[in-house]
């Protein structure tokens, strides 16, 4: 289920948004789009797996907005980065996936207010495209890594082509964890 | 080089069993398309790289599917002056509606009549399913296939292989003047 020919072109580093220990046996990287319904379906599954695997898992999210089919995806991605610049990437990320049907600029600014961010700074960052380059970097790293749709997952740097229902994805992650600790 | 229909005289067997490999001359074809003209021929892109993306069917249920992905990556392909062409056995009306829905900025070609002939020539037609396999070809400006790839069942290819192939066409240009 892991495609051994498609590897992360840009390894996980300090620039990434990550949760979980850096020395966890498994790192799950998701390339996703906040407006993509499939990513929305995957969101609670990933949440449950993060909760259930605990310290066994490090989770990383990178932006892969499909702007030609999802008109709000680019700004949503930039907004998450703007929230990240204020230390609130993950709460904002969750907020977007919980409100996939409301992603206009005014919605995005509203979520920033809800989370207690500096709204003036957030709005300025969004209007200036302060994080457009950062989103583009994520996108291009995904292209180079063989991202083949959204969401695309990488497990310990190899592309995962299996199903992302809870049981199947968890099994794949646990197998990778077993291999990592055995090796 | 004149545009010929797919079943005209060709140096390639009419129904290759496997995808034509790198180094093979790409068989020319003319098909109805959603492009600016009613038909599209491979030969009209002589002098620039062409990416042929054979795919099973329009209206895939996946939102971030192969064509939507490649559509998003078009600016990267254009850096190599490469033209992307999508090919399936769907009719032109399906292609038009699909291209409009997905906001596609590249032509979709209809390998509809005689059904699958171009796919057969490239060795990527699935006779049992009656549709194209999911396959990619990168063709150089000289009309020679430089890279080909058939995806495993139900796995969309990414664009990394295409970009690597396009880069490999570049060295002559990159070192010019050195």
Contacts between the chains, C-beta under 8 A, distances in Angstrom:
chain1	res1	chain2	res2	distance
A	3	B	155	7.5
A	6	B	158	6.4
A	6	B	160	6.9
A	9	B	160	7.4
A	33	B	64	6.8
A	36	B	63	5.6
A	36	B	64	5.8
A	37	B	63	6.0
A	38	B	62	6.9
A	38	B	63	5.8
A	38	B	64	6.6
A	64	B	64	7.9
A	66	B	63	7.5
A	66	B	64	5.4
A	66	B	68	5.7
A	66	B	69	7.2
A	66	B	72	5.3
A	67	B	72	6.6
A	68	B	68	6.8
A	68	B	71	5.2
A	68	B	72	5.6
A	68	B	102	7.3
A	68	B	103	4.7
A	68	B	104	7.7
A	68	B	105	7.5
A	69	B	63	6.5
A	69	B	64	7.9
A	69	B	68	5.4
A	69	B	102	6.0
A	69	B	103	6.3
A	70	B	63	8.0
A	139	B	72	8.0
A	140	B	76	7.5
A	143	B	73	5.6
A	143	B	76	6.5
A	143	B	158	7.1
A	143	B	159	5.3
A	143	B	160	6.7
A	143	B	163	7.0
A	144	B	160	5.6
A	144	B	163	7.1
A	145	B	158	7.3
A	145	B	160	6.6
A	146	B	157	7.8
A	146	B	158	3.4
A	146	B	159	7.8
A	146	B	160	4.4
A	146	B	161	7.7
A	147	B	69	7.4
A	147	B	158	5.5
A	148	B	66	7.1
A	148	B	69	6.7
A	148	B	155	7.1
A	148	B	156	4.0
A	148	B	157	6.1
A	148	B	158	4.3
A	149	B	62	5.9
A	149	B	64	3.9
A	149	B	65	5.9
A	149	B	66	7.3
A	149	B	68	7.9
A	149	B	69	6.1
A	149	B	156	5.2
A	150	B	63	7.2
A	150	B	64	3.6
A	151	B	64	7.8
A	152	B	158	7.9
A	159	B	158	7.7
A	161	B	155	5.2
